[in-house]
Amino acid sequence: MNQGSYNVIRRPLITEKLDLQREDHNAYAFEVNRAANKIQIRNAIEDLFKVKVTTVRTQVVRGKPKRIGFHKGWRSTWKKAIVTLEEGHSIDFVEGTPGDEDDK
């Protein structure tokens, strides 16, 4: 496993909308390093999860202005990658969670 893969992929994104994409199009979303390009993202996903990637789409999510009392600031700008996998491949984010075993 390449150490650089951990620097490219920050975390998976899990929302209801992305769950529908996962079911309909076998697409998964990740927060990635802003400096990473599509080739680096593809290689990192294939290296970390041992799957075959067909397409990678990226977008930069701009930070929103936020305010706490008198103080104003901005949320961080971040990059999102939507990765489509080949048929038959999948990524299980909740593998090994407690309570999944069948106690007989």
SERO-4910 file (N, C-alpha, C, O; in steps of 0.05 Angstrom, whole numbers):
BEGIN
 pado doro    nc1    nc2    nc3   cac1   cac2   cac3    cc1    cc2    cc3    oc1    oc2    oc3
  Met    A     17    -23      0      0      0      0     18     25      0     36     27     16
  Asn    A     13     43    -17     28     67    -20     20     87      1     -3     93      4
  Gln    A     40     98     15     35    119     36     22    143     23      6    157     37
  Gly    A     28    149     -2     17    172    -15    -13    170    -19    -27    190    -21
  Ser    A    -24    146    -20    -53    142    -23    -68    153      1    -90    164     -3
  Tyr    A    -56    152     25    -69    163     48    -69    193     48    -86    206     61
  Asn    A    -50    205     34    -49    234     32    -68    245     11    -75    268     12
  Val    A    -76    228     -8    -95    237    -29   -123    235    -19   -138    255    -22
  Ile    A   -131    213     -8   -159    208      1   -161    216     30   -146    205     47
  Arg    A   -179    235     36   -182    244     64   -203    229     79   -199    219    101
  Arg    A   -227    226     67   -249    211     80   -271    206     60   -273    220     40
  Pro    A   -286    184     64   -309    180     47   -332    198     54   -335    206     78
  Leu    A   -349    205     35   -373    221     40   -397    202     39   -401    188     20
  Ile    A   -413    203     60   -436    186     62   -461    203     67   -464    214     89
  Thr    A   -478    205     47   -503    220     49   -525    204     35   -519    184     22
  Glu    A   -549    212     38   -572    198     26   -570    200     -5   -575    181    -19
  Lys    A   -563    224    -14   -561    228    -43   -539    210    -55   -542    198    -77
  Leu    A   -516    208    -41   -494    192    -51   -501    162    -48   -491    146    -64
  Asp    A   -518    154    -29   -527    127    -27   -543    119    -52   -540     97    -62
  Leu    A   -559    137    -62   -574    131    -87   -555    128   -110   -559    111   -127
  Gln    A   -535    145   -112   -515    143   -133   -500    116   -131   -494    104   -152
  Arg    A   -495    108   -107   -481     83   -103   -498     59   -113   -487     41   -126
  Glu    A   -523     60   -107   -541     38   -115   -546     39   -146   -546     17   -158
  Asp    A   -550     62   -157   -558     64   -185   -534     63   -204   -536     51   -226
  His    A   -512     76   -197   -490     79   -216   -463     67   -206   -443     70   -219
  Asn    A   -463     54   -182   -439     43   -170   -417     65   -167   -394     61   -173
  Ala    A   -426     89   -157   -409    112   -154   -405    119   -124   -424    118   -109
  Tyr    A   -381    125   -117   -373    131    -89   -361    159    -88   -347    167   -107
  Ala    A   -365    173    -66   -354    200    -64   -334    202    -41   -338    189    -20
  Phe    A   -313    218    -45   -292    221    -25   -284    250    -24   -286    265    -43
  Glu    A   -276    259      0   -262    284      3   -233    279     -2   -222    260     10
  Val    A   -221    294    -20   -193    289    -29   -176    314    -25   -187    335    -20
  Asn    A   -150    310    -26   -131    332    -25   -136    351    -48   -140    342    -71
  Arg    A   -136    377    -43   -142    396    -65   -121    396    -87   -127    404   -109
  Ala    A    -97    388    -81    -76    387   -101    -76    362   -118    -61    360   -138
  Ala    A    -92    342   -110    -93    316   -124   -107    319   -151   -128    332   -153
  Asn    A    -97    305   -172   -111    305   -197   -125    278   -201   -124    261   -183
  Lys    A   -140    275   -223   -156    252   -227   -140    226   -228   -149    205   -218
  Ile    A   -117    227   -240   -100    203   -242    -90    194   -214    -91    170   -208
  Gln    A    -82    213   -197    -74    207   -170    -97    195   -154    -93    177   -138
  Ile    A   -121    207   -157   -145    197   -143   -151    169   -152   -157    151   -135
  Arg    A   -151    163   -178   -156    136   -188   -136    116   -177   -144     95   -167
  Asn    A   -111    123   -177    -90    104   -167    -93    100   -137    -89     77   -127
  Ala    A   -100    120   -122   -104    118    -93   -127    100    -86   -125     83    -68
  Ile    A   -150    103   -100   -173     87    -95   -168     57   -102   -174     39    -86
  Glu    A   -155     53   -125   -149     25   -133   -129     13   -114   -131    -11   -108
  Asp    A   -110     28   -103    -90     18    -85   -102     12    -57    -97     -9    -46
  Leu    A   -119     30    -47   -129     27    -20   -151      5    -18   -152    -10      1
  Phe    A   -169      5    -38   -193    -12    -36   -192    -36    -54   -211    -53    -54
  Lys    A   -171    -39    -70   -168    -62    -89   -192    -66   -107   -203    -88   -109
  Val    A   -200    -44   -120   -222    -44   -139   -213    -32   -165   -191    -21   -167
  Lys    A   -229    -34   -186   -223    -23   -212   -240      1   -217   -265     -1   -217
  Val    A   -228     24   -222   -242     50   -226   -246     55   -256   -228     51   -271
  Thr    A   -271     63   -264   -276     69   -292   -274     99   -297   -262    107   -316
  Thr    A   -287    115   -280   -286    145   -283   -282    159   -257   -289    148   -236
  Val    A   -270    183   -258   -266    200   -235   -276    228   -243   -267    239   -263
  Arg    A   -295    239   -227   -304    266   -231   -297    282   -206   -300    272   -184
  Thr    A   -287    306   -210   -279    323   -187   -294    349   -188   -302    359   -209
  Gln    A   -296    361   -164   -307    388   -162   -296    401   -137   -291    388   -117
  Val    A   -292    427   -138   -282    442   -115   -307    455   -102   -322    469   -114
  Val    A   -310    448    -76   -332    458    -60   -322    483    -45   -305    481    -28
  Arg    A   -333    506    -53   -324    532    -41   -334    534    -12   -356    525     -6
  Gly    A   -318    546      5   -325    550     33   -347    571     36   -348    590     20
  Lys    A   -364    567     55   -386    586     60   -378    606     81   -363    600     99
  Pro    A   -389    630     80   -384    649    101   -400    641    126   -424    634    124
  Lys    A   -387    642    149   -400    635    174   -395    657    195   -377    673    192
  Arg    A   -413    658    215   -411    679    235   -418    667    262   -438    653    265
  Ile    A   -402    673    282   -408    666    309   -407    692    326   -386    702    332
  Gly    A   -430    702    332   -432    727    346   -421    750    329   -431    754    307
  Phe    A   -402    764    339   -390    787    325   -369    778    305   -363    793    286
  His    A   -358    755    309   -335    745    292   -345    733    266   -363    716    266
  Lys    A   -333    741    244   -340    730    218   -316    714    208   -293    719    214
  Gly    A   -323    694    192   -302    677    180   -312    661    157   -335    664    148
  Trp    A   -296    643    147   -303    626    125   -298    597    132   -278    591    146
  Arg    A   -315    579    122   -308    551    123   -287    545    102   -283    560     83
  Ser    A   -273    523    106   -251    516     87   -263    507     60   -284    495     59
  Thr    A   -248    513     39   -254    503     13   -242    475     10   -220    471     19
  Trp    A   -257    456     -2   -248    429     -3   -255    417    -31   -271    428    -45
  Lys    A   -243    394    -37   -247    381    -63   -261    355    -59   -254    339    -41
  Lys    A   -281    350    -76   -297    325    -76   -291    309   -101   -288    321   -123
  Ala    A   -288    283    -98   -284    265   -121   -306    244   -121   -311    231   -101
  Ile    A   -320    241   -144   -340    220   -147   -327    199   -165   -321    205   -188
  Val    A   -324    175   -155   -310    153   -168   -330    132   -176   -345    122   -159
  Thr    A   -331    125   -202   -348    103   -211   -331     78   -215   -310     79   -227
  Leu    A   -341     56   -204   -327     30   -205   -338     12   -227   -361     16   -235
  Glu    A   -322     -7   -235   -331    -27   -255   -353    -44   -242   -355    -46   -218
  Glu    A   -369    -57   -259   -390    -75   -250   -377    -98   -234   -356   -108   -242
  Gly    A   -389   -105   -212   -378   -127   -196   -360   -118   -174   -354   -133   -155
  His    A   -350    -93   -175   -333    -82   -154   -350    -65   -136   -368    -52   -144
  Ser    A   -342    -64   -110   -356    -47    -91   -337    -41    -68   -317    -55    -64
  Ile    A   -344    -20    -52   -329    -13    -29   -348    -13     -5   -370     -2     -6
  Asp    A   -341    -27     16   -357    -29     40   -345    -12     62   -324    -19     73
  Phe    A   -357     11     68   -346     29     88   -351     20    117   -336     27    134
  Val    A   -372      4    122   -379     -3    149   -371    -32    155   -383    -45    172
  Glu    A   -352    -43    141   -343    -70    145   -331    -73    172   -314    -57    181
  Gly    A   -339    -94    187   -327    -99    213   -338    -83    236   -326    -82    257
  Thr    A   -362    -72    233   -373    -57    255   -385    -76    275   -395    -98    267
  Pro    A   -385    -69    301   -396    -87    321   -426    -93    316   -441    -75    308
  Gly    A   -434   -117    321   -462   -124    318   -469   -136    291   -492   -144    287
  Asp    A   -450   -138    273   -455   -149    247   -453   -180    247   -464   -193    229
  Glu    A   -441   -191    267   -438   -220    268   -464   -233    275   -480   -222    290
  Asp    A   -468   -258    264   -491   -273    272   -484   -291    296   -468   -309    293
  Asp    A   -496   -285    318   -491   -301    342   -510   -325    343   -534   -322    345
  Lys    A   -498   -349    341   -515   -373    341   -507   -391    364   -518   -412    367
***
